[in-house]
């Protein structure tokens, strides 16, 4: 019998150390909105991105003349070029450019997993390309949810469940407990994930900020085939 | 409109600090098997229990002549009186006694939350008594899953979902994201939680150790009305 690969889910960047293995592929997930925005940026011609965890680093890059997106608690930070709305990254002026990005949760998750074998970026907007690529790699997969300030969140967990369902569907993956649970959660929500998310704390937060259009955008599937991958300090387009 | 109370779920003791609030009631959950065993002990006449996080502390109590249960990785530890099988706590000789207990996950979770307003112990075996009491307290509730070595596990999450369902059913609670997700998970599993758990890593581990009877025992509801509560270093029976 073929030995199956494992897909599991880490529900908070703070738990990454207990899930770390030297040889797995880590998918960083921050559906609302960092990883959705990053996928959008590559789809629309950004050449490289530099994810940084702190505002201090973002400020340093800004001083050096880089284009910098910076967001905390849902708001773009004054003094930078934009925040993490995907729409900010659909911009002719960004084509071929390197863009620095720092966000409340997503870039923290990338930082937490920085020393893993490979880090790629996932969102509903690139889900099919991502899952096909993951299925072709013959490696264990860890889906790392950015959550909200190290808490569990609904949108990242749903996405982790969606990816788990697809990988298990290939017949080559078995699930860890968290992946099994998130796939069950997704099975409840998948008829209308947007509606399911209506109850989530962060969707509520963003809607209260007038960002419903962003939420709708981020819940769309397959807007791009771009799979951003971390190479050193840069995210580049894998495919 | 009445302001609702909040029920949320913390999926790993390591995340407790990000969920901590000064005034919430914490329910510590380690369905397989520590909190099930603790409820059983009180049902069968144990008067006090002393949960300790380390084997060193357990050894110290043993030297002082205490009865001590100690388990790591599913096994009872040599030199102690028993491990954390609930059946070990159904014993005439334990009536009226103080029993020290140290386990892989459950007693670590108690330790993590030690400075919260109130800590009670939950398991399927006391679920109705627990939920009725929680509903009567007019306080926010945090369901703290012990997990497995700080990882998410299926059985504790399912139980957290079951409790969430009941508290939301009173009309007085709203859910955090994790509670909402675990209630959805429970809605998938509740027709046959034992069967659902069949896929969980820890149930597999215990079954491989010949402990299926323990799993079946721990998945039974309402074997006791005992609600163990932490007072200083002791667990005592609240009701």
Boltz contact constraints between the chains, C-beta under 6 A:
constraints:
  - contact:
      token1: [A, 11]
      token2: [B, 11]
      max_distance: 6.0
  - contact:
      token1: [A, 12]
      token2: [B, 15]
      max_distance: 6.0
  - contact:
      token1: [A, 15]
      token2: [B, 12]
      max_distance: 6.0
  - contact:
      token1: [A, 18]
      token2: [B, 150]
      max_distance: 6.0
  - contact:
      token1: [A, 18]
      token2: [B, 151]
      max_distance: 6.0
  - contact:
      token1: [A, 150]
      token2: [B, 18]
      max_distance: 6.0
  - contact:
      token1: [A, 151]
      token2: [B, 18]
      max_distance: 6.0
  - contact:
      token1: [A, 152]
      token2: [B, 177]
      max_distance: 6.0
  - contact:
      token1: [A, 152]
      token2: [B, 178]
      max_distance: 6.0
  - contact:
      token1: [A, 153]
      token2: [B, 177]
      max_distance: 6.0
  - contact:
      token1: [A, 154]
      token2: [B, 177]
      max_distance: 6.0
  - contact:
      token1: [A, 154]
      token2: [B, 181]
      max_distance: 6.0
  - contact:
      token1: [A, 157]
      token2: [B, 181]
      max_distance: 6.0
  - contact:
      token1: [A, 177]
      token2: [B, 152]
      max_distance: 6.0
  - contact:
      token1: [A, 177]
      token2: [B, 153]
      max_distance: 6.0
  - contact:
      token1: [A, 177]
      token2: [B, 154]
      max_distance: 6.0
  - contact:
      token1: [A, 177]
      token2: [B, 200]
      max_distance: 6.0
  - contact:
      token1: [A, 177]
      token2: [B, 201]
      max_distance: 6.0
  - contact:
      token1: [A, 178]
      token2: [B, 152]
      max_distance: 6.0
  - contact:
      token1: [A, 180]
      token2: [B, 199]
      max_distance: 6.0
  - contact:
      token1: [A, 181]
      token2: [B, 154]
      max_distance: 6.0
  - contact:
      token1: [A, 181]
      token2: [B, 157]
      max_distance: 6.0
  - contact:
      token1: [A, 181]
      token2: [B, 185]
      max_distance: 6.0
  - contact:
      token1: [A, 184]
      token2: [B, 185]
      max_distance: 6.0
  - contact:
      token1: [A, 184]
      token2: [B, 188]
      max_distance: 6.0
  - contact:
      token1: [A, 185]
      token2: [B, 181]
      max_distance: 6.0
  - contact:
      token1: [A, 185]
      token2: [B, 184]
      max_distance: 6.0
  - contact:
      token1: [A, 185]
      token2: [B, 185]
      max_distance: 6.0
  - contact:
      token1: [A, 188]
      token2: [B, 184]
      max_distance: 6.0
  - contact:
      token1: [A, 199]
      token2: [B, 180]
      max_distance: 6.0
  - contact:
      token1: [A, 200]
      token2: [B, 177]
      max_distance: 6.0
  - contact:
      token1: [A, 201]
      token2: [B, 177]
      max_distance: 6.0
